[in-house]
Amino acid sequence: MAWWVINEWLLEDLRGANGAERQRQAVEFLSKLVKRCDGIVVVIESAWWRKAFDLMKRSDDPAVREVSKFLHLQVLRDSQKCRLLSQENLCPLPCALRQVVKPDDWYLVQAYLTAKADAIITTDESLKEVLSSHNLPVLLRDEVVEGN
């Protein structure tokens, strides 16, 4: 079992914001994550958290509502698929990382460190470069989705 910290690309893809093909890939990724018994790490009240709940509430598209329902019922509400972390229980971000990681991404790194996750999955190549230079495992979305 692997634990992943995933930035907002997953939610944007599920919403269909990046096109039908990326939406299909995100749905397939999520389905395989559940079947493989992998899990995700989510920080309560983070940008990711808000977008996940916004996905269900604001979509007029029945397909998006369906995939959002799957995300919520099969992943977010299952403690074996989702580790929920509160903001106040996150490890502090080391100074070396605080200086090079954008503040909007701090919670991702803190979640990774707190949960002792396997890797962060992102679309942000500069984040990957920065974290990799500090020996933190980071995968790009396309590496994971295409290798799924």
C-alpha positions in Angstrom: 0.0 0.0 0.0 1.2 3.4 -0.9 0.1 6.8 0.5 0.1 9.8 -1.9 -0.2 13.5 -1.4 -1.9 14.8 -4.5 -2.2 18.5 -5.4 -5.3 20.0 -7.0 -4.7 18.6 -10.5 -6.8 15.6 -9.6 -9.8 17.7 -8.8 -9.4 20.0 -11.8 -9.1 16.9 -14.1 -12.2 15.2 -12.5 -14.1 18.4 -13.0 -13.3 18.3 -16.6 -11.4 21.7 -16.6 -8.5 20.2 -18.5 -10.5 18.3 -21.2 -12.3 15.1 -21.6 -9.2 12.9 -22.0 -7.6 14.1 -18.7 -10.9 13.7 -17.0 -11.1 10.1 -18.2 -7.5 9.5 -17.0 -8.2 11.0 -13.6 -11.3 8.8 -13.2 -9.2 5.7 -14.2 -6.4 6.8 -11.8 -8.8 7.1 -8.9 -10.4 3.7 -9.7 -7.1 2.0 -9.8 -6.0 3.7 -6.6 -9.0 2.2 -4.8 -8.5 -1.3 -6.4 -4.7 -1.3 -5.5 -5.5 -0.4 -1.9 -3.4 2.8 -2.1 -4.5 5.9 -0.3 -4.3 9.7 -0.3 -3.4 12.1 2.4 -5.7 15.2 2.7 -5.4 18.2 4.9 -8.7 19.3 6.3 -9.7 22.9 5.2 -6.8 23.0 2.7 -7.2 24.2 -0.9 -7.5 20.6 -2.0 -10.2 19.9 0.6 -12.3 22.9 -0.4 -12.1 22.0 -4.1 -13.1 18.4 -3.4 -16.3 19.5 -1.6 -16.9 22.2 -4.1 -16.7 19.6 -6.9 -19.8 17.9 -5.6 -21.8 21.0 -4.7 -21.3 23.1 -7.8 -21.4 20.7 -10.7 -24.4 20.7 -13.1 -22.8 17.9 -15.0 -24.2 14.5 -14.0 -20.9 12.7 -14.9 -18.9 15.1 -12.7 -21.4 14.6 -9.8 -21.0 10.8 -10.2 -17.2 10.9 -10.1 -17.4 13.3 -7.2 -19.7 10.9 -5.3 -17.2 8.1 -6.0 -14.3 10.3 -4.6 -16.3 11.1 -1.5 -17.8 7.7 -0.7 -15.0 5.4 -1.9 -12.0 7.5 -0.9 -12.5 10.5 1.4 -14.9 8.7 3.8 -12.8 5.5 3.9 -10.1 5.7 6.6 -8.1 3.0 4.8 -8.1 5.1 1.6 -7.8 8.6 3.1 -5.7 9.9 5.9 -7.2 13.2 7.1 -4.9 15.6 8.8 -5.9 18.7 10.6 -3.9 21.9 10.0 -2.9 22.2 13.6 -1.4 18.7 13.6 0.9 19.2 10.6 4.6 19.0 11.1 6.3 22.4 10.8 7.9 23.0 7.5 11.7 23.0 7.8 13.3 26.4 7.2 15.3 25.1 4.2 12.0 24.2 2.5 10.1 27.2 3.7 12.6 29.4 1.8 12.2 27.6 -1.6 8.6 26.2 -1.7 5.8 28.6 -2.6 3.5 29.3 0.4 0.5 27.8 -1.4 2.3 24.5 -1.5 3.5 24.3 2.1 0.5 22.2 3.2 1.4 19.6 0.6 4.9 19.2 1.9 3.7 19.3 5.5 1.1 16.6 4.7 3.8 14.5 3.1 6.1 14.8 6.1 3.4 14.4 8.8 1.9 11.3 7.2 5.3 9.9 6.1 3.7 9.5 2.7 5.4 7.7 -0.2 5.4 10.7 -2.6 3.8 13.9 -3.7 2.0 13.8 -7.1 1.9 17.1 -8.8 1.7 18.9 -12.2 4.1 21.6 -11.0 7.5 20.9 -12.5 9.2 23.6 -10.5 7.8 22.1 -7.3 9.1 18.7 -8.3 12.6 20.2 -9.1 12.7 22.0 -5.7 11.6 19.1 -3.6 13.7 16.6 -5.5 16.7 18.7 -4.8 15.9 18.2 -1.1 15.6 14.4 -1.6 11.8 14.3 -1.3 10.0 11.9 -3.7 7.8 13.8 -6.2 6.1 12.4 -9.2 4.5 14.3 -12.1 0.9 13.6 -12.9 1.6 12.3 -16.3 4.2 9.9 -15.0 1.7 8.4 -12.6 -1.4 8.5 -14.8 0.3 7.1 -17.9 2.1 4.4 -15.9 -1.2 3.5 -14.2 
